[in-house]
Amino acid sequence: MIRFENVSVEYSTGQGDRIRALNRIHLTLAEGEYVAIMGLNGSGKSTLARLCNGLVLPSSGTIYVDEYHLTAEWTRHIPDIRRRVGMVFQNPDNQLVSTTVEREVAFGLENLGLPYEEMHERVQNALQTFDLAHLRYRAPHQLSGGEKQRLALAAVMVMQPRHLILDEPTALLDFRHQQEFLLYLQQLRQSTPTPPTTVYITHFAPEALLASRLIVLHRGEVVLDGAPKEVFLQETRLNQIGLYPPIEFSAYLRLRDKLPIKSVEDLFPQPIL
């Protein structure tokens, strides 16, 4: 469980001014929940993501990660929180540090001080799960963009986090590799007995349909929160803040009086990619 209680974040402009990135956020992300977050640039999405593992501190309010909490003054639990919360960034080059794929996957486990036998088993399983075994001795910088992002995800998931934050992980990928990454993420959640709480930040509306919940941020505040298909039916509100639903939803809203269906669930029973 990740919970935000009255959380605000302000940044200094360096010229004596302050900019409020998040304003009195109240949110609860349930254990194992899959939540997508959307919003324009500057809406507070990445700030919210970084709050979850202590990369950004709240200016006020409290963040709870399971039994641990974090405030502007209380940072003692950050190491414990970071062991619980894994994070994958938009650019994998920003988090790949080792000389080979295999060593990259093992890096976090070495820092955790796991016994060799357990570490070896976890690394082998991760390489197989994310289709990286044939690349195990390759240098990360020699991989394609899609392979790098799979490696970043593998290196996080091998540590078995209880919560997973993905900050626009497909933004730098072409369409084929976007779909590939999303497929691995879906398979990961379906094959894990207790999937991690997943927070998926995206600019791409169709990606949000894979989540069970969609939160829309605007100017540091939550303006919409609900099932993705229901949020996307609020086209007028989305347009007012500069966002647009998938084209299929726009078409549905214009034609629904002429269609022999009762709800959007009838038209789109499965996620659209």
PyMOL commands that set and color helices and strands:
alter all, ss='L'
color gray80, all
select helices_A, chain A and resi 45-51+78-84+92-94+101-112+116-129+133-135+140-142+145-157+175-191+205-208+228-232+235-240+247-258+264-267
alter helices_A, ss='H'
color red, helices_A
select strands_A, chain A and resi 2-12+18-29+34-38+60-65+68-70+85-88+163-167+197-201+213-218+221-226
alter strands_A, ss='S'
color yellow, strands_A
deselect
rebuild
show_as cartoon
